[in-house]
Amino acid sequence: MNVWCFRKNIKYLRTQKSLTQKEFADLIGVSENTVYNWEREENSDVRYAPSLKAMLKIREEYDVSLDDLFFTDLWNNDA
């Protein structure tokens, strides 16, 4: 799992819809603290990896593949 790419993509997707971390968390079904930990750049702790359920919800809400979520720099590929 490319944590760095995931971290940047989550923040990018969230801010594209002008959502706060709390709003994004509510949409995905996780806590605000979870989203905070996902986006923290200094955090590499595997305990903060997203669950499969959360990843699938993000995929559904943002129409993005799991491969793109973890391995594509979406923030640089804005079409």
Residue frames relative to the residue before (quaternion, step in Angstrom):
aa qw qx qy qz dx dy dz
M 1.0000 0.0000 0.0000 0.0000 0.00 0.00 0.00
N 0.2974 -0.7456 0.5736 0.1632 3.54 -0.87 0.97
V 0.2349 -0.8227 0.5048 0.1148 3.56 0.09 1.33
W 0.6325 0.5458 -0.3423 0.4301 3.59 0.95 -0.82
C 0.6770 0.4813 -0.2857 0.4779 3.59 0.88 -0.94
F 0.6301 0.5301 -0.3285 0.4627 3.61 0.95 -0.86
R 0.6456 0.5445 -0.3078 0.4381 3.55 0.89 -1.01
K 0.6998 0.4576 -0.2668 0.4793 3.58 0.83 -0.99
N 0.6598 0.5184 -0.3106 0.4465 3.59 0.97 -0.81
I 0.6234 0.5345 -0.3428 0.4563 3.58 0.98 -0.79
K 0.6760 0.4804 -0.2969 0.4733 3.55 0.83 -0.94
Y 0.6371 0.5287 -0.3224 0.4589 3.58 0.97 -0.84
L 0.6860 0.4813 -0.2931 0.4603 3.61 0.78 -0.99
R 0.6486 0.5235 -0.3139 0.4546 3.56 0.96 -0.88
T 0.7268 0.4393 -0.2581 0.4605 3.59 0.79 -0.96
Q 0.5553 0.6004 -0.3969 0.4167 3.61 1.17 -0.42
K 0.7295 0.3509 -0.2089 0.5487 3.57 1.17 -0.59
S 0.4372 -0.7309 0.4245 0.3073 3.57 1.31 0.31
L 0.3631 0.7301 -0.4950 0.3001 3.56 0.96 0.89
T 0.4320 -0.6375 0.5660 0.2942 3.52 -1.17 0.62
Q 0.6615 -0.4702 0.3747 0.4482 3.56 -1.25 0.17
K 0.6340 0.5365 -0.3232 0.4537 3.59 1.02 -0.77
E 0.6704 0.4910 -0.3006 0.4680 3.59 0.88 -0.91
F 0.6423 0.5116 -0.3135 0.4769 3.57 0.99 -0.86
A 0.6420 0.5303 -0.3153 0.4552 3.57 0.93 -0.91
D 0.6574 0.5066 -0.3062 0.4663 3.58 0.91 -0.90
L 0.6444 0.5331 -0.3066 0.4545 3.58 1.01 -0.84
I 0.7368 0.4159 -0.2106 0.4897 3.56 0.96 -0.92
G 0.4494 -0.7070 0.4414 0.3216 3.58 1.16 -0.49
V 0.5677 0.5302 -0.4072 0.4804 3.55 1.10 0.80
S 0.6028 -0.5526 0.4132 0.4006 3.58 -1.26 0.05
E 0.6316 -0.5186 0.4175 0.3974 3.55 -1.27 0.40
N 0.6287 0.5453 -0.3236 0.4501 3.57 1.04 -0.79
T 0.6056 0.5494 -0.3483 0.4584 3.59 1.10 -0.68
V 0.6649 0.4843 -0.3043 0.4803 3.59 0.88 -0.91
Y 0.6074 0.5490 -0.3442 0.4595 3.58 1.00 -0.80
N 0.6928 0.4732 -0.2748 0.4697 3.59 0.88 -0.96
W 0.6075 0.5433 -0.3541 0.4587 3.60 1.05 -0.66
E 0.7489 0.4306 -0.2153 0.4554 3.57 0.91 -0.93
R 0.5217 0.6550 -0.4121 0.3590 3.60 1.18 -0.38
E 0.3958 -0.7566 0.4754 0.2117 3.55 -0.61 1.13
E 0.7048 0.4531 -0.2831 0.4667 3.61 0.99 -0.66
N 0.5889 0.5925 -0.3577 0.4174 3.57 1.28 -0.04
S 0.0503 0.7947 -0.6028 0.0504 3.58 -0.66 1.08
D 0.3771 0.7482 -0.4642 0.2873 3.57 1.30 0.27
V 0.4564 -0.7135 0.4678 0.2526 3.58 -0.71 1.09
R 0.5288 0.6289 -0.4155 0.3901 3.60 1.17 -0.37
Y 0.7118 0.4410 -0.2503 0.4861 3.57 1.17 -0.50
A 0.3620 0.7144 -0.5098 0.3140 3.58 1.20 0.38
P 0.5206 -0.6527 0.4449 0.3242 3.58 -1.01 0.72
S 0.4786 -0.6364 0.5175 0.3131 3.54 -1.16 0.61
L 0.6445 -0.5065 0.3953 0.4145 3.56 -1.24 0.35
K 0.6246 0.5470 -0.3334 0.4466 3.58 0.99 -0.82
A 0.6682 0.4888 -0.2968 0.4759 3.60 0.94 -0.88
M 0.6472 0.5200 -0.3240 0.4536 3.59 0.94 -0.86
L 0.6704 0.4959 -0.3003 0.4632 3.58 0.94 -0.85
K 0.6307 0.5204 -0.3288 0.4725 3.58 1.07 -0.70
I 0.6319 0.5095 -0.3284 0.4830 3.61 0.99 -0.78
R 0.6325 0.5342 -0.3235 0.4583 3.57 0.96 -0.88
E 0.6787 0.4955 -0.2801 0.4642 3.56 0.94 -0.93
E 0.7139 0.4738 -0.2625 0.4438 3.59 0.79 -1.00
Y 0.7956 0.3075 -0.1362 0.5040 3.58 1.01 -0.80
D 0.3550 -0.7653 0.4741 0.2520 3.58 1.30 0.09
V 0.4539 0.6419 -0.4617 0.4109 3.52 0.85 1.10
S 0.4523 -0.6816 0.4942 0.2943 3.59 -0.97 0.79
L 0.5955 -0.5589 0.4280 0.3871 3.55 -1.21 0.43
D 0.5918 0.5548 -0.3644 0.4573 3.59 1.07 -0.65
D 0.6808 0.4747 -0.2952 0.4734 3.58 0.87 -0.91
L 0.6238 0.5630 -0.3380 0.4239 3.56 0.99 -0.81
F 0.7905 0.3266 -0.1545 0.4946 3.58 1.00 -0.81
F 0.8203 0.2874 -0.1179 0.4802 3.59 1.07 -0.55
T 0.6875 0.4146 -0.2842 0.5241 3.61 1.25 0.07
D 0.3663 -0.7156 0.5434 0.2418 3.56 -0.92 0.85
L 0.2268 -0.8232 0.5121 0.0931 3.55 0.20 1.36
W 0.6349 0.5587 -0.3312 0.4183 3.59 1.03 -0.76
N 0.7088 0.4080 -0.2598 0.5135 3.62 1.22 -0.34
N 0.6957 0.4582 -0.2562 0.4904 3.57 1.30 -0.18
D 0.2402 0.7924 -0.5256 0.1955 3.58 1.13 0.53
A 0.1331 -0.8166 0.5587 0.0566 3.56 -0.57 1.13
